[in-house]
Amino acid sequence: MTKTEDLPSRRSRRPVSTTTLVEKAPRSHGYRRLINPFSPLRIYSDEEVERLHAAALSVLEKWGIRVMHAGARRYLAMAGALVDETTEMVRIDRTIVEQALLTVPRVVELRARNPQRSVFVGERHVAFAPVAAAPNVTDSLRGRRPGSMSDFCDFVRLAQSFDVIHLLGPSVEPQDVSVDVRHLEMTNAQVSLSDKVPWIFCRGKEAVQDSFDMVRMVHGLDEAAFSEHAYSYTVVNTNSPRQLDLLMADGVMQFASAGQLVIVTPFTLAGAMAPVSLSGALTLAHAEALATIALSQIIKPGAPVAYGGFTSNVDMKSGSPAFGTPEYVKACFGAGQLARRVGVPFRSSCVNASNAADEQAIYESQMSLWGAMLGGCNILLHGAGWLEGGLTASYEKFILDIEMLQMMAEVLQPVSASADEIALDAIAEVSPGGHFFACAHTLQRYKSAFYPPLISDWHNFGAWKEAGARTASSRATDLWQSTLDQFSAPELDVAIREQLDEYVSSRRAMRGG
Amino acid sequence: MTKTEDLPSRRSRRPVSTTTLVEKAPRSHGYRRLINPFSPLRIYSDEEVERLHAAALSVLEKWGIRVMHAGARRYLAMAGALVDETTEMVRIDRTIVEQALLTVPRVVELRARNPQRSVFVGERHVAFAPVAAAPNVTDSLRGRRPGSMSDFCDFVRLAQSFDVIHLLGPSVEPQDVSVDVRHLEMTNAQVSLSDKVPWIFCRGKEAVQDSFDMVRMVHGLDEAAFSEHAYSYTVVNTNSPRQLDLLMADGVMQFASAGQLVIVTPFTLAGAMAPVSLSGALTLAHAEALATIALSQIIKPGAPVAYGGFTSNVDMKSGSPAFGTPEYVKACFGAGQLARRVGVPFRSSCVNASNAADEQAIYESQMSLWGAMLGGCNILLHGAGWLEGGLTASYEKFILDIEMLQMMAEVLQPVSASADEIALDAIAEVSPGGHFFACAHTLQRYKSAFYPPLISDWHNFGAWKEAGARTASSRATDLWQSTLDQFSAPELDVAIREQLDEYVSSRRAMRGG
């Protein structure tokens, strides 16, 4: 046999039996809880991390952050911060920040109404969430369009259908629902169509309170019991540079008071809202995160909070944001180092700037995903369906991302080096140049040995062409359709169902929908 | 700046100009030499690595490897191995392997005819090479077809055109050239169209000798001087399980004698030519690699050699090979650990099993690429253009991969945490809620601050749609065409040119073309 480099077709052999190996692999896609076994990558030495941390503290001490919420300023002042009510600038001494960091929980349990869906955030735990807050939605059948309630529900159904998605997200903005009552419909859909932990937007005190009430209802808890554990989560973005607005400050305070998880995420695009240098952008983000995390702990020491890394760069030709770039990846590593420095669970994202669920969308997303995982992220937002820098949620991209998340979840599974796995007997049993298809070691394991893909097609070229030469994106269309067709919502107690419906009706009347 | 690789073009910054952000970014894509600053990831503890290593040694001692080359058996016997001439089985004691490993160079310099194209393989150095040995070729204009000499030359031109490709590869099999003289045309094209280090196939002693002669000619070296440094490289695949065939054994001996780099790569598909368990497949691969590396050092102590990791899994439903799977990634990490255990430079690959340059091709390639880089690979084969499990070289995929390799090369560049980069002055200068576009710190840096992509499109959806809504794969078509259109071969001394032509003519006559 002529040997050339790595030509699989010359080496691949048909299975020995036509019956044994054709059965579906039963390996489960049940990636309900994930642990990242790998040491995070570092772009900074320990000394450099200290330098960035010290610089961020000095930003807060010397120049401060603008806090547009009078109540938040009062709390910060009571903790010792220097407040200028004219400019709304708050200067925060490092001792205040250091005191606050002492009470941040290292790990947060997010409790779902189905306890098997509860997940942990922090240390080596990893949880994945779908795209959030896209105003538009797209799929290959209906094209790109403004988000609707129907799409919102479909994305909740998709998120519920795959175990590798651990948390819900407001994937699509339901623009066909009045803003006054939108939160009611969004929360209702999440708690009705899914038994995973819901997301709540910080869009005003009343809307948050309504949503808390509905989540409490589902868990059958009064306010005091509810506030003892996290049953929901949100993201608070600072208005970088150095600004915390009214709604966001309200959100921090309300979530902290209620003991629900707040992910504090400065959105620091290097070259736009942040210095063009990576270390500058990360320093600014760190300062903003520290100030906001401090506020949460001043409100309620021990309130669950996460440190969001969302530093990327802009296209300096156009000013457009870019995602999944090399700079983005390095920012993930650096932000992870800073989050671990202050002992706060770390949030990252799986993002891209492509306009289609195409090759660019995939390589940028993969870069983001690896950046997040290697940066030691504990909670990955926008994990499935994000497109166009977050302006669109894509049904096809959602499925492509599920495949990628599942593959990543498999990478995290440990490898055994037991004698049985080293398999010296099997190696001895097979003659030189022979094959392992028929040996007992293989037959005992083959059904669950490997990850069975959802949409990857490993047929040869002829068979693939014969079957229509479909790309992965096109095959993804089939899977989101069949997933939605086969969907059935998890059971919900009839009494709770009625209680929720009544609540939504009464609040609709009150809120003006 | 920092401890880094010399990329002088990256250091220079244009003077600040009054024109704004519309000019092209001048950041260079000159990734001629790469250093991987990250610690490799581990799937095994040190103790587990020892266990696999010991198991592999016991495979060689107890059951041995079939060596189908009588001369190679003689050399191994002279070194103390136990040879059964009837079965061609060679049992190799661990002391022989351990002795051989002592002389393997930790780093190999691959010398190119343009010294700026010379690269190092080993330790933290990383070099990228294009797809090798695809029988077919495809592009979106001409479709899929058997490889030709014209395609071979085009892939050499493409490989020459991007600095991130450090070595040449026999990307396409030129099936329109008679096999007797194919090596002459392939080597001639490589040394004529490029000044990077060429690949030589192990397809018989005479063919290898002809190719060595031609590479010597280009460098103006006699055989003795040639053998003092590596000017070319090859891959030798074992016929897993436990078999080294005639051509491959000839290749190891001939390359080792001539001091040229041999990458020893067992092709161990778990579940087919290797145990279905990852630790079993890696143990078998390790045993085969050790035996073959030992042969190289017995022939010539200090001969340059690399440890090839090429363990993946099959689709257990069809027996087809799969690449870029989670198992593939973990095999990269594990093989890297074993290669470092024995102190041999580590080779990996950027591979996928997709039939099109589509989303699957990209996510599988990204998985492979990250697996390779995080596994600590020193030489990445099949880095650009590989499709269909290696059966096809794709022009579009080549360009998509170049973008991905360049992005990875950027990830490897160090980040500075100097005061200038932390940029406290810039942070202080910009008011809360303001932007950094206009500040001096930005203006001094923006032109070279970020990686400028080749084909990523960051326009907004409207602009992108207006421009034809083209996917990344479609944009890649433009770039391979323009790259080939603009190609000019590096200069080659006229006397050498004539010498090469004469050599090819005379050998053509002799070899029967």
Interface residues (C-beta under 8 A of the other chain):
Chain A: M1 T2 K3 T4 E5 D6 L7 P8 S9 R11 S12 R13 R14 P15 L21 V22 E23 K24 A25 F38 S39 L41 R42 I43 Y44 E48 R51 L52 A55 S58 V59 K62 W63 I65 R66 M89 R144 N239 P241 R242 Q243 A270 G271 A272 M273 A274 P275 V276 S277 L278 S279 G280 T283 L284 A287 N313 V314 D315 M316 K317 S318 G319 S320 P321 A322 T325 P326 E327 V329 K330 G334 A353 S354 N355 A356 A357 D358 E359 Q360 A361 I362 Y363 E364 Q366 M367 W370 L374 E388 L391 T392 L400 E403 M404 M407 M408 E410 V411 Q413 P414 V415 S416 A417 S418 D420 E421 I422 A423 L424 A426 I427 A428 V430 S431 P432 G433 G434 H435 F436 F437 H441 T442 R445 Y446 K447 A449 F450 Y451 P453 I455 S456 D457 W458 H459 N460 F461 W464 K465 A469 T471 A472 S473 A476
Chain B: L21 V22 E23 K24 A25 F38 S39 L41 R42 I43 Y44 E48 R51 L52 A55 S58 V59 K62 W63 I65 R66 M89 A132 A133 P135 R144 P170 E173 F201 C202 R203 V235 N237 N239 P241 R242 Q243 D245 L247 M248 T265 F267 L269 A270 G271 A272 M273 A274 P275 V276 S277 L278 S279 G280 T283 L284 A287 F310 N313 V314 D315 M316 K317 S318 G319 S320 P321 A322 T325 P326 E327 V329 K330 G334 S349 A353 S354 N355 A356 A357 D358 E359 Q360 A361 I362 Y363 E364 Q366 M367 W370 L374 L381 H382 E388 G389 G390 L391 T392 L400 E403 M404 M407 M408 E410 V411 Q413 P414 V415 S416 A417 S418 D420 E421 I422 A423 L424 A426 I427 A428 V430 S431 P432 G433 G434 H435 F436 F437 H441 T442 R445 Y446 K447 A449 F450 Y451 P453 I455 S456 D457 W458 H459 N460 F461 W464 K465 A469 T471 A472 S473 A476
